[in-house]
Amino acid sequence: MGGKAFSPYENPYEAFNNYMNVLSDFILRVNAQFPSSIDNEELNSLLTTIKNQGIEIESLHEEIAKLKKKEAKKAASN
């Protein structure tokens, strides 16, 4: 049962070289989607915008719930 394990590579160097190429490609793709050059001020501005939008969405959900409740009461009284 001994013997060599299957490998599509001629030698360990080729396997490692392929691994490094895949890793490099992955890093390039991630950096293209999420650049590391964004500065803290810009990031903080984006985070504030996201937070404010979340607050606004929650407020609108509450308003919708109140209006639905009001409409249901109105429909029930008719």
C-alpha positions in Angstrom: 0.0 0.0 0.0 3.0 2.3 0.1 4.0 4.3 -2.9 3.8 7.9 -3.9 0.7 10.1 -3.5 -0.8 11.4 -6.7 0.2 14.9 -7.7 -0.4 16.7 -11.0 3.0 18.4 -10.6 6.4 17.1 -11.6 8.0 18.1 -8.4 7.3 20.1 -5.2 8.8 23.3 -6.6 6.1 23.3 -9.4 3.4 22.7 -6.8 4.6 25.6 -4.7 5.0 27.8 -7.7 1.4 27.2 -8.8 0.2 27.8 -5.2 2.0 31.2 -5.1 0.6 32.1 -8.5 -2.9 31.3 -7.3 -2.4 33.2 -4.0 -1.0 36.2 -5.9 -4.0 36.3 -8.3 -6.3 36.1 -5.3 -4.7 39.0 -3.6 -4.8 41.1 -6.8 -8.5 40.4 -7.2 -9.3 41.2 -3.6 -7.3 44.5 -3.8 -9.1 45.4 -7.0 -12.5 45.0 -5.2 -11.4 46.5 -1.9 -8.5 48.9 -2.3 -6.3 49.4 0.7 -5.6 53.0 -0.3 -8.8 54.3 1.3 -7.9 56.8 4.0 -9.4 56.9 7.5 -11.3 60.1 6.8 -13.0 58.7 3.8 -13.7 55.4 5.6 -15.2 57.2 8.5 -17.4 59.2 6.2 -18.7 56.1 4.5 -19.3 54.4 7.9 -21.3 57.5 9.0 -23.3 57.4 5.9 -24.1 53.7 6.3 -25.1 54.3 10.0 -27.3 57.2 9.1 -29.0 55.3 6.3 -29.6 52.4 8.8 -31.3 54.9 11.2 -33.4 56.3 8.5 -34.5 52.9 7.3 -35.5 51.9 10.9 -37.4 55.1 11.2 -39.3 54.5 7.9 -40.1 50.9 9.0 -41.6 52.3 12.3 -43.6 54.8 10.3 -44.9 52.1 8.0 -45.9 50.0 10.9 -47.8 52.9 12.5 -49.6 53.7 9.2 -50.6 50.0 8.7 -51.9 49.9 12.3 -53.9 53.2 11.7 -55.3 51.9 8.4 -56.3 48.6 10.1 -58.2 50.4 12.8 -59.9 52.6 10.2 -60.9 49.6 8.1 -62.2 47.7 11.2 -64.4 50.7 12.2 -66.1 50.9 8.8 
